[in-house]
Amino acid sequence: MSEHLTDLELQRRESLEEMYRLGINPYPAELFPVDVTARDIHKNYESDKLSYKHVQLAGRIMTRRIMGNASFAVLQDATDKIQVYIRRDDICPGEDKTLYNTVFKKLLDIGDIIGIVGYVFTTQTGEITIHVTSLKVLSKSLRPLPIVKEKDGEVFDAFADPELRYRQRYVDLIVNPQVKETFVRRTQMVNSIRNFLNNRGYLEVETPILQPIYGGAAARPFKTHHNTLDMTLYLRIANELYLKRLIVGGFDGVYEFAKDFRNEGMSRFHNPEFTQVELYVAYKDYNWMMELVEEMVENAAIEIHGTTEVQVGENLINFARPWKRMTMYDAIQHFSKVDVSEMDETTMAEAARKLGVEVDSSMGRGKIIDAIFGDLCEPYLIQPTFITDYPVEMSPLAKKHRSKPGLVERFEAICNGKEMCNAFSELNDPIDQRKRFEEQLELGKRGDDEAMVLDEDFLRAIEYGMPPTAGLGIGIDRLAMMMTNSKSIQDVLFFPQMRPETTDSNQD
């Protein structure tokens, strides 16, 4: 193993062994009680100095400045950084000065985790600092951190390579602590949505991730095999059909924050494993659901940012209600200047090619419309906009429109040029649903590997009677990108899927 270690890594292992020889366990088992955070000290010390006469804090050494028998260091805990002052005679009150002269000065390194006891004071330069009276080694770091240099408040030479940041998120979080704020806001967003739904009496549930038949979306699944049952199973691409079974069973409103998996391409907007929240409410329709989405997302923006206006890249997005609404056909005509509403599949494919949209023989009318909209309309919808009333070919699980033949009661919310959510007045006619599934099977025979499969148990369920229902799916990762002004989905996932690691990707 040593032949693969750098000189710095070898030095740290030598320091580790020297600590053991000195009788110091660099990975102690006993707890270290922490009673304060760096953020708390910075925020409250000046107004309440008496409360900080005795503090216990643990953190990672980020910088050191050794000056003979006294030194300064900067510790970073989960909340912030804080300067500490360490004097030899304070932490080594007797004759044995090993803890300072040998351990602190020679054996500890940047990245090591220590626990300190002391009191807070302000230096002559006005910096809030902890005067350390006791020090304990809590964890020896065997790999050096990337050097992050700071000057005049600006960071340069940071750990900035996306490949390394996403692959080694643990290092990213240490040396780029501002990254934590993205994930804190993501959790705030999820909690906001969960509280919003709970306050309306809807039940949070769990449904199977391993499914014998995948369904609920047009996507390629991941496939696996269960040895004991000797059967093929699929990682779910959506949880829609199971949640609808619960509506059949008598629940009026159910939702689930679901990990879903789709065996498709990867991009800054797509990860094979992603999170969405799906909601189904009985006796409601898609018009009602539009109003709920507006209110729920507006509420999340206010809870996270204190305002409905959120900066997303170059665009200032305003999530305040009401949002603009356009039908699918109107949007295509507005942006392409072509009316496709009465075109059959062949004519529409020709129109798409003339518009510069790539189509092929496996694509039915619904997929062609989707391609035209995705290329010519979606990128230009910046402010939150509901696109409504989709062609029936695009929506095998949505109810036929009550007044517009050939369309279904469906909407998608588009924001900053990307889909944010998808919702229907759910199809609850079992005869119509079977016919739609059979049409999907025919598309599959033509080569559409994203066509839905026929789920006999789901059909059996709705044959018992499913009430009129509104359904919704919101992409949590996409919404988190908007709420945190992140350019890539990898920025809002702690551990995004990565290609196999190569030697060049290792961080020395």
C-alpha positions as CSV (number, residue, x, y, z in Angstrom):
1,M,0.0,0.0,0.0
2,S,2.8,2.5,0.9
3,E,4.1,2.5,-2.7
4,H,0.8,4.3,-3.7
5,L,1.1,7.0,-1.0
6,T,2.4,10.4,-1.5
7,D,5.2,11.9,0.6
8,L,2.6,13.9,2.6
9,E,0.5,10.9,3.2
10,L,3.5,8.9,4.4
11,Q,4.4,11.8,6.8
12,R,0.9,11.7,8.2
13,R,1.1,8.0,8.9
14,E,4.4,8.5,10.6
15,S,2.8,11.2,12.8
16,L,0.0,8.8,13.6
17,E,2.4,6.1,14.7
18,E,4.3,8.6,16.8
19,M,1.1,9.6,18.6
20,Y,0.5,5.9,19.5
21,R,4.1,5.7,20.8
22,L,3.4,8.7,23.0
23,G,0.3,7.0,24.4
24,I,-2.1,9.3,22.6
25,N,-5.1,7.5,20.9
26,P,-5.8,9.6,17.8
27,Y,-9.2,8.0,17.4
28,P,-10.6,7.9,21.0
29,A,-13.8,6.2,21.7
30,E,-15.1,8.4,24.5
31,L,-17.5,11.2,23.6
32,F,-16.4,14.8,23.6
33,P,-19.3,17.0,24.8
34,V,-19.8,20.1,22.7
35,D,-21.8,22.9,24.1
36,V,-21.4,25.7,21.6
37,T,-20.9,26.2,17.8
38,A,-18.7,28.6,16.0
39,R,-21.8,30.3,14.5
40,D,-23.3,30.8,17.9
41,I,-20.2,32.5,19.2
42,H,-19.9,34.8,16.3
43,K,-23.6,35.7,16.5
44,N,-24.0,36.2,20.2
45,Y,-20.7,36.8,22.0
46,E,-20.7,40.6,21.7
47,S,-24.1,40.9,23.3
48,D,-23.7,38.2,25.9
49,K,-20.1,37.8,26.9
50,L,-20.8,36.2,30.3
51,S,-22.3,33.1,28.6
52,Y,-19.0,32.3,26.9
53,K,-16.6,32.2,29.9
54,H,-16.4,28.4,29.5
55,V,-17.0,26.7,26.1
56,Q,-16.4,23.3,24.6
57,L,-16.1,23.0,20.8
58,A,-14.9,20.5,18.3
59,G,-13.8,21.1,14.8
60,R,-11.3,20.5,12.0
61,I,-8.0,22.5,11.9
62,M,-8.1,24.6,8.7
63,T,-5.1,26.9,9.3
64,R,-2.3,27.2,11.9
65,R,0.1,30.0,12.7
66,I,2.8,28.7,15.2
67,M,4.7,31.4,17.1
68,G,7.0,29.6,19.6
69,N,5.1,28.9,22.8
70,A,1.8,30.3,21.6
71,S,-0.1,29.7,18.3
72,F,-3.2,30.7,16.5
73,A,-5.3,28.2,14.5
74,V,-8.7,28.3,12.7
75,L,-11.2,25.5,13.5
76,Q,-14.2,24.7,11.3
77,D,-17.2,23.0,12.8
78,A,-20.5,22.2,11.0
79,T,-21.6,25.8,11.2
80,D,-18.6,28.1,10.7
81,K,-14.9,28.8,11.3
82,I,-13.5,30.4,14.4
83,Q,-10.0,31.4,15.5
84,V,-8.5,29.7,18.5
85,Y,-5.5,30.8,20.6
86,I,-3.3,28.0,22.1
87,R,-0.6,28.8,24.7
88,R,1.8,26.0,25.7
89,D,1.6,26.6,29.4
90,D,-2.3,26.6,29.4
91,I,-2.7,23.2,27.7
92,C,0.4,21.8,29.4
93,P,0.2,23.1,33.0
94,G,2.8,20.8,34.4
95,E,6.4,20.0,33.4
96,D,5.4,17.7,30.5
97,K,5.0,20.0,27.5
98,T,4.6,17.1,25.0
99,L,1.0,17.9,24.0
100,Y,2.1,21.4,22.7
101,N,5.7,21.0,21.7
102,T,5.4,17.6,20.0
103,V,1.7,16.9,19.3
104,F,0.3,20.3,18.4
105,K,3.4,21.7,16.8
106,K,4.7,18.7,15.0
107,L,2.2,15.8,14.8
108,L,-1.1,17.6,14.1
109,D,-1.9,18.7,10.5
110,I,-4.4,20.7,8.6
111,G,-7.6,18.6,8.5
112,D,-7.1,17.0,11.9
113,I,-10.1,17.1,14.2
114,I,-9.6,18.3,17.8
115,G,-11.8,19.1,20.7
116,I,-11.0,22.2,22.8
117,V,-12.1,23.7,26.1
118,G,-11.6,27.4,26.8
119,Y,-13.1,30.9,27.0
120,V,-14.0,33.5,24.3
121,F,-12.2,36.8,24.0
122,T,-11.6,39.5,21.4
123,T,-8.0,40.0,20.1
124,Q,-6.4,43.4,19.8
125,T,-7.3,43.3,16.1
126,G,-11.0,42.8,17.0
127,E,-11.3,39.1,16.1
128,I,-13.5,36.9,18.2
129,T,-11.3,34.0,19.4
130,I,-11.3,31.1,21.8
131,H,-8.5,31.0,24.3
132,V,-7.8,27.3,24.7
133,T,-7.2,25.8,28.1
134,S,-7.6,22.1,27.1
135,L,-7.0,20.3,23.9
136,K,-7.8,16.7,22.8
137,V,-7.0,14.9,19.5
138,L,-10.3,13.4,18.2
139,S,-9.3,12.2,14.7
140,K,-6.1,12.2,12.7
141,S,-6.5,13.0,9.0
142,L,-4.3,10.7,6.8
143,R,-4.9,12.6,3.6
144,P,-4.0,16.3,3.1
145,L,-6.9,18.6,2.2
146,P,-6.6,20.5,-1.1
147,I,-5.1,23.9,-0.4
148,V,-7.7,26.7,-0.5
149,K,-6.1,30.1,-0.4
150,E,-7.8,33.2,0.7
151,K,-6.8,36.9,0.4
152,D,-8.8,40.0,1.1
153,G,-11.9,37.9,1.6
154,E,-11.7,36.2,-1.8
155,V,-11.1,32.5,-2.3
156,F,-8.8,31.3,-5.1
157,D,-7.1,28.0,-6.0
158,A,-10.1,26.3,-4.5
159,F,-11.3,22.7,-4.9
160,A,-13.3,23.6,-8.0
161,D,-13.0,20.8,-10.5
162,P,-16.5,19.4,-10.9
163,E,-15.3,15.8,-11.4
164,L,-13.5,15.8,-8.1
165,R,-16.2,17.8,-6.2
166,Y,-19.0,15.5,-7.2
167,R,-16.9,12.3,-6.7
168,Q,-15.4,13.4,-3.4
169,R,-18.3,15.4,-1.9
170,Y,-16.9,14.9,1.6
171,V,-13.8,17.0,0.5
172,D,-16.0,19.5,-1.3
173,L,-18.1,20.1,1.9
174,I,-14.9,20.6,4.0
175,V,-13.0,23.0,1.7
176,N,-16.1,24.7,0.1
177,P,-18.4,25.0,3.2
178,Q,-20.7,27.3,1.3
179,V,-21.8,24.1,-0.6
180,K,-23.6,23.1,2.6
181,E,-26.1,25.9,2.2
182,T,-27.4,24.4,-1.1
183,F,-28.3,21.2,0.7
184,V,-29.7,23.0,3.7
185,R,-32.0,24.9,1.4
186,R,-33.0,21.7,-0.4
187,T,-34.0,20.2,2.9
188,Q,-36.0,23.3,3.8
189,M,-37.8,23.0,0.5
190,V,-38.7,19.4,1.1
191,N,-39.9,20.1,4.6
192,S,-41.9,23.0,3.3
193,I,-43.7,20.8,0.8
194,R,-44.2,18.0,3.3
195,N,-45.6,20.4,5.9
196,F,-47.9,22.0,3.3
197,L,-49.3,18.6,2.4
198,N,-49.6,17.3,6.0
199,N,-51.4,20.5,7.0
200,R,-54.1,19.6,4.4
201,G,-54.5,16.1,5.9
202,Y,-52.9,14.1,3.2
203,L,-51.1,10.9,4.3
204,E,-47.4,10.3,3.5
205,V,-47.0,6.7,2.4
206,E,-44.4,4.3,1.1
207,T,-44.8,2.1,-2.0
208,P,-42.5,-0.6,-3.6
209,I,-39.2,0.3,-5.2
210,L,-38.7,-3.2,-6.6
211,Q,-41.7,-3.8,-8.9
212,P,-42.6,-6.8,-11.0
213,I,-44.1,-4.5,-13.7
214,Y,-42.7,-1.0,-14.1
215,G,-45.2,1.8,-14.9
216,G,-46.5,5.3,-14.3
217,A,-44.1,7.0,-16.8
218,A,-42.6,6.6,-20.2
219,A,-39.0,5.6,-19.5
220,R,-36.5,2.7,-19.6
221,P,-36.2,0.8,-16.4
222,F,-33.3,-0.8,-14.5
223,K,-33.7,-4.6,-14.5
224,T,-32.7,-7.0,-11.8
225,H,-33.4,-10.6,-10.7
226,H,-34.7,-12.0,-7.4
227,N,-33.0,-15.3,-6.7
228,T,-35.4,-16.8,-4.2
229,L,-38.5,-16.0,-6.2
230,D,-36.7,-16.6,-9.5
231,M,-38.3,-13.6,-11.1
232,T,-37.4,-10.4,-12.9
233,L,-37.9,-7.2,-11.0
234,Y,-37.5,-3.6,-12.0
235,L,-36.5,-0.5,-10.1
236,R,-39.5,1.8,-10.2
237,I,-39.6,4.6,-12.8
238,A,-42.6,6.1,-10.9
239,N,-44.9,5.3,-8.0
240,E,-48.1,6.5,-9.7
241,L,-49.8,3.2,-10.2
242,Y,-49.3,2.1,-6.6
243,L,-50.5,5.4,-5.1
244,K,-53.7,5.1,-7.3
245,R,-54.3,1.7,-5.8
246,L,-54.4,3.4,-2.4
247,I,-57.0,5.9,-3.7
248,V,-59.0,2.8,-4.9
249,G,-58.6,1.4,-1.4
250,G,-60.3,4.4,0.2
251,F,-57.7,7.0,1.0
252,D,-58.7,10.5,0.0
253,G,-55.2,11.9,-0.3
254,V,-51.8,10.2,-0.4
255,Y,-48.3,11.4,-1.3
256,E,-44.8,10.0,-1.4
257,F,-41.3,11.4,-1.6
258,A,-39.9,8.7,-3.9
259,K,-36.5,7.7,-5.2
260,D,-37.2,6.7,-8.8
261,F,-34.7,5.2,-11.3
262,R,-34.6,5.6,-15.1
263,N,-32.0,3.9,-17.3
264,E,-31.5,6.8,-19.6
265,G,-28.9,9.4,-20.6
266,M,-27.2,11.6,-18.1
267,S,-26.8,15.4,-18.3
268,R,-26.8,18.4,-16.1
269,F,-30.6,18.0,-15.8
270,H,-30.7,14.2,-15.5
271,N,-29.4,11.6,-13.0
272,P,-30.4,7.9,-13.2
273,E,-31.5,8.1,-9.6
274,F,-33.7,11.0,-8.7
275,T,-36.4,12.2,-6.3
276,Q,-39.9,13.2,-6.9
277,V,-43.0,13.8,-4.8
278,E,-46.2,12.4,-6.1
279,L,-49.6,13.4,-4.8
280,Y,-53.1,12.0,-5.5
281,V,-56.3,13.5,-4.1
282,A,-59.7,12.0,-4.7
283,Y,-62.7,14.1,-6.0
284,K,-60.4,16.8,-7.4
285,D,-59.3,17.6,-11.0
286,Y,-56.3,19.2,-12.8
287,N,-57.7,22.8,-12.4
288,W,-57.8,22.4,-8.6
289,M,-54.3,20.8,-8.8
290,M,-52.9,23.9,-10.7
291,E,-54.0,26.1,-7.8
292,L,-52.4,23.8,-5.2
293,V,-49.1,23.8,-7.1
294,E,-49.0,27.6,-7.4
295,E,-49.6,28.0,-3.7
296,M,-47.3,25.2,-2.6
297,V,-44.3,26.4,-4.6
298,E,-44.9,30.0,-3.8
299,N,-45.0,29.1,-0.1
300,A,-41.7,27.1,-0.5
301,A,-40.0,30.1,-2.1
302,I,-41.1,32.4,0.7
303,E,-40.0,30.0,3.4
304,I,-36.5,29.6,1.9
305,H,-35.8,33.1,0.6
306,G,-38.3,35.3,2.3
307,T,-39.7,36.4,-1.0
308,T,-41.4,34.9,-4.1
309,E,-38.5,36.2,-6.3
310,V,-35.6,33.8,-6.8
311,Q,-32.5,34.4,-8.9
312,V,-31.9,31.5,-11.2
313,G,-28.9,32.1,-13.4
314,E,-29.5,35.2,-15.4
315,N,-33.2,35.1,-14.7
316,L,-35.2,36.5,-11.8
317,I,-38.0,34.0,-11.4
318,N,-41.2,35.2,-9.6
319,F,-43.2,32.3,-8.1
320,A,-46.0,34.5,-7.0
321,R,-49.5,33.4,-7.9
322,P,-51.2,33.3,-10.4
323,W,-48.9,31.7,-13.0
324,K,-49.4,32.1,-16.8
325,R,-51.4,29.4,-18.6
326,M,-51.2,28.2,-22.2
327,T,-52.5,25.1,-24.0
328,M,-49.9,22.8,-25.6
329,Y,-51.2,23.6,-29.1
330,D,-51.3,27.3,-28.5
331,A,-47.7,27.2,-27.2
332,I,-46.5,25.4,-30.3
333,Q,-48.3,27.8,-32.6
334,H,-47.0,30.8,-30.6
335,F,-43.3,29.8,-30.8
336,S,-43.2,27.9,-34.1
337,K,-45.9,29.8,-36.0
338,V,-47.3,26.4,-37.1
339,D,-50.7,25.0,-36.1
340,V,-50.2,21.2,-35.6
341,S,-53.6,20.6,-33.8
342,E,-55.3,19.0,-36.8
343,M,-52.2,17.2,-38.3
344,D,-52.0,13.4,-38.4
345,E,-48.8,11.6,-37.6
346,T,-47.3,11.6,-41.1
347,T,-48.1,15.3,-41.7
348,M,-46.8,16.2,-38.3
349,A,-43.5,14.3,-38.8
350,E,-43.0,16.3,-42.0
351,A,-43.8,19.6,-40.2
352,A,-41.3,18.7,-37.5
353,R,-38.5,18.1,-39.9
354,K,-39.2,21.4,-41.6
355,L,-39.0,23.0,-38.2
356,G,-35.6,21.4,-37.6
357,V,-36.9,18.9,-35.1
358,E,-35.4,15.4,-35.3
359,V,-37.9,12.6,-35.5
360,D,-37.8,8.9,-36.5
361,S,-40.1,6.1,-37.5
362,S,-40.5,4.8,-33.9
363,M,-42.1,8.0,-32.8
364,G,-45.9,8.1,-32.6
365,R,-47.9,11.4,-32.9
366,G,-47.5,12.0,-29.2
367,K,-43.7,11.8,-29.2
368,I,-43.5,14.0,-32.2
369,I,-45.5,16.7,-30.5
370,D,-43.4,16.3,-27.4
371,A,-40.2,16.7,-29.5
372,I,-41.5,19.9,-31.2
373,F,-42.6,21.4,-27.8
374,G,-39.3,20.4,-26.2
375,D,-37.1,22.0,-28.9
376,L,-39.1,25.1,-29.9
377,C,-41.2,26.1,-26.8
378,E,-39.8,24.8,-23.5
379,P,-36.5,26.7,-23.6
380,Y,-38.3,30.0,-23.9
381,L,-40.7,29.6,-21.0
382,I,-38.8,31.3,-18.2
383,Q,-41.4,32.5,-15.7
384,P,-43.6,29.7,-14.2
385,T,-46.1,28.7,-16.8
386,F,-48.7,26.0,-16.9
387,I,-48.9,24.2,-20.3
388,T,-52.3,22.5,-20.4
389,D,-54.6,20.3,-22.4
390,Y,-52.2,17.8,-24.0
391,P,-53.0,15.5,-27.0
392,V,-54.3,12.1,-25.8
393,E,-51.4,10.3,-27.5
394,M,-49.0,11.9,-25.1
395,S,-50.8,10.9,-21.9
396,P,-51.8,7.3,-21.5
397,L,-52.8,7.8,-17.8
398,A,-54.8,11.1,-18.1
399,K,-58.5,11.5,-18.4
400,K,-60.0,12.7,-21.7
401,H,-60.8,16.4,-21.8
402,R,-64.4,17.1,-20.8
403,S,-64.9,19.5,-23.7
404,K,-62.0,19.3,-26.1
405,P,-62.0,16.0,-28.2
406,G,-58.6,14.5,-28.8
407,L,-57.1,16.1,-25.7
408,V,-56.6,15.1,-22.1
409,E,-56.8,17.1,-18.8
410,R,-53.1,17.4,-18.1
411,F,-50.7,20.2,-17.3
412,E,-47.0,20.6,-16.9
413,A,-45.4,23.5,-15.0
414,I,-42.4,24.9,-17.0
415,C,-40.0,27.2,-15.4
416,N,-36.6,28.5,-16.4
417,G,-36.9,26.5,-19.6
418,K,-37.4,23.1,-17.9
419,E,-40.3,21.0,-16.7
420,M,-40.9,21.3,-13.0
421,C,-44.0,19.1,-12.5
422,N,-46.6,17.0,-14.3
423,A,-50.2,16.5,-13.4
424,F,-53.5,15.0,-14.6
425,S,-57.1,14.6,-14.0
426,E,-56.4,10.9,-13.6
427,L,-58.0,8.4,-15.9
428,N,-60.3,6.2,-13.9
429,D,-62.2,4.5,-16.7
430,P,-60.8,0.9,-16.8
431,I,-62.0,0.3,-20.3
432,D,-60.3,3.4,-21.7
433,Q,-57.2,2.7,-19.6
434,R,-56.9,-0.8,-21.1
435,K,-57.2,0.6,-24.6
436,R,-54.5,3.2,-23.9
437,F,-52.1,0.5,-22.5
438,E,-52.7,-1.6,-25.6
439,E,-51.8,1.4,-27.8
440,Q,-48.6,1.8,-25.8
441,L,-47.8,-1.9,-26.5
442,E,-48.1,-1.2,-30.2
443,L,-45.7,1.7,-29.9
444,G,-43.3,-0.7,-28.1
445,K,-43.5,-3.1,-31.1
446,R,-42.5,-0.2,-33.4
447,G,-39.3,0.3,-31.4
448,D,-40.3,2.8,-28.7
449,D,-38.4,1.5,-25.7
450,E,-40.0,4.0,-23.4
451,A,-43.6,2.9,-24.2
452,M,-45.6,1.8,-21.2
453,V,-46.3,-1.8,-20.4
454,L,-49.7,-3.2,-19.5
455,D,-50.3,-3.7,-15.8
456,E,-53.2,-6.2,-15.3
457,D,-53.2,-5.8,-11.5
458,F,-53.6,-2.0,-11.8
459,L,-56.4,-2.5,-14.3
460,R,-58.0,-4.9,-11.9
461,A,-57.7,-2.3,-9.1
462,I,-59.5,0.5,-11.0
463,E,-62.1,-2.0,-12.2
464,Y,-63.2,-2.0,-8.5
465,G,-63.8,1.7,-9.0
466,M,-61.4,4.7,-8.6
467,P,-63.0,8.0,-7.7
468,P,-62.3,11.1,-9.8
469,T,-58.7,12.0,-8.8
470,A,-56.1,14.7,-9.4
471,G,-52.5,13.5,-9.5
472,L,-49.2,15.4,-9.4
473,G,-45.5,14.6,-9.7
474,I,-42.9,17.3,-8.9
475,G,-39.2,16.7,-9.7
476,I,-37.6,17.6,-6.3
477,D,-34.1,17.8,-7.9
478,R,-35.2,20.2,-10.6
479,L,-37.1,22.4,-8.2
480,A,-34.1,22.3,-5.8
481,M,-31.9,23.5,-8.7
482,M,-34.2,26.5,-9.1
483,M,-34.5,27.3,-5.4
484,T,-30.7,27.2,-4.9
485,N,-29.6,28.8,-8.2
486,S,-27.7,25.7,-9.2
487,K,-26.6,25.1,-12.8
488,S,-26.4,21.3,-12.6
489,I,-28.5,18.5,-11.0
490,Q,-25.2,17.2,-9.6
491,D,-25.0,20.4,-7.5
492,V,-28.1,19.4,-5.6
493,L,-27.3,15.7,-5.1
494,F,-24.9,14.8,-2.4
495,F,-23.6,11.8,-4.4
496,P,-24.6,12.0,-8.0
497,Q,-23.9,9.0,-10.3
498,M,-20.5,9.2,-11.8
499,R,-18.6,7.3,-14.5
500,P,-16.0,4.7,-13.1
501,E,-13.2,6.4,-11.4
502,T,-9.8,6.6,-13.1
503,T,-6.4,7.1,-11.7
504,D,-6.4,10.7,-12.9
505,S,-9.5,11.4,-10.8
506,N,-7.8,10.6,-7.5
507,Q,-7.1,13.6,-5.4
508,D,-3.6,13.6,-3.9
